[in-house]
């Protein structure tokens, strides 16, 4: 049986939905000092897509990362073809 990394760490419930305990911290999707554009935006997009492929359902971010850069990278990575819950 092939299980994802997220499945192997268990789940918890939020608003009646089961969510994997494994999350992703988006702080490092930005430039040096957590400010501005990352050096390789395409690589950041690939990292977010891979995290979702591995079963990550929670991406932790803040509008101060960049500011707003991490949210833009996440949107580019998962919208419109991917849906997060």
C-alpha positions in Angstrom: 0.0 0.0 0.0 1.3 3.4 -1.0 0.5 6.2 1.5 1.5 9.8 1.3 3.7 11.4 3.9 0.7 13.5 5.0 -1.4 10.4 5.5 1.3 8.8 7.6 1.3 11.6 10.3 -2.4 11.4 11.0 -5.2 13.9 10.9 -7.2 16.3 13.0 -10.6 17.8 12.4 -11.4 21.5 11.6 -15.0 22.5 10.9 -16.0 18.9 10.4 -13.3 18.2 7.8 -10.3 15.9 8.4 -7.0 17.7 7.7 -3.5 16.1 7.6 -1.4 17.1 10.6 1.4 17.9 8.2 1.5 21.6 7.1 3.8 23.8 5.0 5.3 27.0 6.2 5.4 29.5 3.3 7.8 32.0 4.9 10.8 30.9 2.8 8.9 31.4 -0.5 10.2 35.0 -0.4 13.5 36.8 -0.9 16.4 37.4 1.5 15.3 38.5 4.9 11.8 37.4 4.1 11.3 40.4 1.9 10.7 40.8 -1.8 10.8 38.3 -4.6 12.5 35.0 -4.2 15.7 34.4 -6.2 14.0 31.6 -8.1 10.2 32.0 -8.2 9.7 29.0 -10.5 11.4 26.8 -7.9 9.2 28.1 -5.2 6.1 27.3 -7.3 7.5 23.8 -7.8 8.0 23.3 -4.1 4.4 24.3 -3.3 3.1 22.0 -6.0 5.2 19.1 -4.6 3.9 19.8 -1.1 0.4 19.5 -2.3 1.2 16.4 -4.3 2.5 14.9 -1.0 -0.8 15.5 0.7 -0.2 18.9 2.4 -3.6 20.6 3.0 -2.5 23.4 5.2 -0.2 26.2 4.0 0.7 28.6 6.7 1.5 32.1 5.5 1.3 35.8 6.5 0.9 38.9 4.4 4.1 40.2 5.9 6.1 37.5 4.0 7.4 39.5 1.1 5.0 41.3 1.8 2.3 39.4 -0.1 4.8 37.5 -2.1 4.2 34.1 -0.5 0.5 34.3 -1.2 1.2 35.2 -4.9 3.5 32.2 -5.2 0.9 29.9 -3.6 -1.8 31.2 -5.9 0.4 30.6 -8.9 1.1 27.1 -7.8 -2.4 25.9 -7.0 -4.9 28.0 -8.8 -7.0 27.3 -10.8 -6.1 23.6 -11.3 -5.7 22.7 -7.7 -8.1 23.1 -4.8 -7.1 23.5 -1.2 -9.6 22.9 1.6 
